[in-house]
Amino acid sequence: MRRGDGTGDGYGHGYDRAVTVQIGAILLLAILFSALALYQINVVPAENEAVEFDHSQQVQNELQELRNAIQNVGSADGFRATSVTLGTQYSPRTMTVNPSNPQGTLETTGERPFTIENASLEGDYYRQTADGDREPVDVSDVVATHNTTTVAYEPDYNEYRNAPTTRLEHSLAFNDFGERSVPLRGVEQRLVSNDSITVALLEGDLSESTSGAVTVDAETVSGPSDPIELAADGGNVTVSIPTDQPERWNETLGAASASGTGSGFDVGEAGVRVVGYDRVTDALTIEFREDTVSLRIARVGVGEYDGSGSTFDIRRADGGGGGGDGDGTGSDRAAYLTEWDETTRSVTVGAGSTTESLAMRAIRNDTGAPVERAQVSYAITDPDDVVASFDERGRTNASGQNQTALEFDADAVPSDGTTVTAYTASGGTGDRLTLEVSRSESGGGGGGGSDEVAWSIADDTARNAVQYDVSYEVTTADSTSFDRVEVEFANQDSGTTTVREGAEPRGTLEYSEGGAEGDTYDITITAYDDAGEVIDQKTATDTADGSNPDGNDDLSSPSEPQLTGSRVDDWSQPNDNSARYFASYDVANRESFDRVEVRFRNRDSGAITTETATDPRGRVEFSGNRIDAAFEIEFRVYDTDGVVVDRRTVEDTADGTNPSGNDELATETSPQFESVSVTDAGNNGQSRYDVDYRVDDGTNLDTVWVEFRNLDNAWATEIDEQSAADGEFSHSPGGGTGGDDYEITLLAFDDEGAVVDRWYEPNP
C-alpha cells in the first residue's frame, strides 16, 4: 500500500520542511516590521526635527526682512511686500509615515498705548491741508498717547519642542523662549538713541496660519514727519512702549537701579535707560538724559487697517511761526534755505525718452552749512504733459544735496518747444527752476548737466558683512575743472552715513560694514568741479543682499577690455558633497586690461567666494560649499583704472551638469580630442573602465582631466589628470560596484588654462 502522496518520503518529513520555511518567512517579516517600527519611532522624528529646525532658521531670516520692511516704509513713504514661510513640508516617505506638516501663526498682538511725556515742542510745525493751507501742530498732537501694535510668529512643530516665539517690537527683533530672549543676529533696535526717537507706529489686524508662505504688505499710512525737536519739560523726556519681553529691553538699553537712583545711562544704549515696567499695561518706560530729543514719527499699516488716527505728515515751519517774504518760499525766517543749483536749463530730447537729473541743496541761513537728511518734496507745472515721471520725494545727503529725475516723452514735446517748471521744497522754504524743452528731430538727446556721471554698483554682501564696490566715470568733466567724486553710503536702518572720496574722474570706491546684511542703503554719487559746484549727482537704493542693483551703467567702450567668451564646467562631486567649478574666459582689447574676478555666490547660504586671475585668458577654480546648492557665477573684467568694464553672470545648480550658454573658447590652434575610446572591463562584481584618448595637436595642450562619475555609489567617483597628448586613464574602484551606472567626462585645457574641448559619454 502506498503511503504519502508524493510530497514527502512517506513519513511526513516533507511537511516538516515546509513548516520550517513558513516559520522562517514569518520571522523575517517580524524582523522587518520591527525594524520599520524602530525606524518610525526613532529615525523619522529625528529627521523631521532637523527639517523643522532648518525651517526655524529660514523663517527667522524672513521675519528679519519683514522687520526691515516695516522700518523702511516708516522712514520713507512707500510700500514693501515680504514673503514669510509660516510652515514647512516633510520629505515624502514610502514605508513610514509622517505626521501632518507643521504650521505657524503670524499675527499682530493687539493695539496698546505708546506714550511720549515730559516734553514740549521746540520750534513751529504744521500740516498741509487739502486746500494748501498750513495747519499748526500743537504739542498735544505729538506729546501724547498713540496706539501701536507688535508682531509675533509662533510655530507649531511636531518635534522641535523648544522652538521660540519670534517677536518684532519697535524695530527690535528677538526670539522669545519664555524665561529668556535672544535678539536675532545682526538686528539692533533703532527706536531710541542718545538724543533721538525714531518710531513707526504699527497698526492693523494681521492673523495668518498655514504651512505655506504668506505675503505681508507694509505700507506707510502717515508720515514720516520732519525731525521734531522735543525739549524736556517737567522732568526728563520719556517714552512708554508696549512689550511682551521687558528683560530684552533692559539688556538692550540698560536699566536704572532697583531704587531708581542708579545711572543706567552708560549701560547698553548710551544716553537712555529703562526706569520702569507696568505689568498690568505691559508698558516699559524709557528715559532720556539729554534735554533735547529729536523725534521722527510715522504710522505703518500691516494686514487690515482703516488708516484713521493721528496724522504725522508734519513739517517744520519757518523759525518762529508765521510770516514769510511773500513769495511762498518763507526764506526770510526759515532755519535753512532750499534752492536749485541752477535757475534755468535748456533740455533737448531725442527719440524715445530723455531723463534729466535736477539737483538741489539745503543750507543753513546762519552758517551756510549743509543740512543733512532733510526731507525734500518735488512738484512740476507741465502744461503740455511732456514729463512722463519724476521723483516726488527725497532726502539730502551729507553735503545737503538731493536730486530728482524727470523723464521726458519726446513724442509729447511740440515741435516749437514747451516750458516745464520744477519746484523743490524743504523745511518751509522752496525754489523753482524753469526748463525750456525742445525736440531734436535728429534723435540727439540730453540737456545740460545730464548723465555726466556714469556708474556701476557691485553688491558683494555675504555672511552678514556688507560690501559695495562702486565704479564710476565722470564722462564729460573737463580735466581742468574736475575736483573730486564723493560716494555716500546711507544706511536707512541704522541711520549711519559713510562717505568715500575719489580724486580721479574714473575709478572704483569700496565700502564695507559688518553686521548689516539685509539693511537698505541709499547710495549717492556726486561729482564736483574745482569751484565746489556739483557737476552731476545720482542716487540708487539697494538692499545689501549680495545681488547687484538694477540700472547699472555700461562703463565700457569699444577700446576697453571685453569678454569674448566664457564657460563654466560643473564638476561638483557627490562623493565629498562639495561643489566644484572650472570657470574659463577670454578677454580682448588687452592694452588696458588689469584682471578678471569670478564671483561664486551660493544663493542658498549667501556665501561669496571671489577668485582672481591676472591673465587675459585662462581659468579659475572653485571648490567648497555643498553639492546641489544654487550658484550665481559672475565674471568681472577690470581695466587699469580699477573699473569694471564688462561682466557676465551664469546661474547653475552644483550637480555635475554644465549650465547652458557656454561659449566655445577654442581657436584654430587649440588642442581638440581626435579620438576617445572606452573599454568596459568590469567583472566579478567590480567595475573597471579604461579610457584611451588622443589629442590632435599637443603643442598648446596643458592637461587633460577625466571624471568617472558613479551614479549609484558616490564614493566610487574618481577624477584624474595628465599632460600627455596621447594617453590612457583607468578606473577600478573596488568591489560592490559591478553593474553601477557611470558617466565619463574628459576636458582638454590649453596652455593658457582655458577649457577648449569636452568629451562626454552618459552611458559607457
PyMOL commands that set and color helices and strands:
alter all, ss='L'
color gray80, all
select helices_A, chain A and resi 13-75+139-142+246-253+410-412+714-716
alter helices_A, ss='H'
color red, helices_A
select strands_A, chain A and resi 79-85+103-108+112-117+119-121+125-128+134-136+145-148+151-156+165-169+172-176+181-183+192-193+196-203+207-210+213-222+228-232+238-242+272-278+283-288+292-302+314-316+336-340+344-349+353-364+375-381+387-390+393-395+401-409+418-426+429-439+446-447+453-459+465-474+482-491+497-502+506-514+520-529+534-543+562-570+579-588+593-602+608-613+617-624+630-639+644-653+673-680+686-695+701-710+718-722+726-735+742-750+755-761
alter strands_A, ss='S'
color yellow, strands_A
deselect
rebuild
show_as cartoon
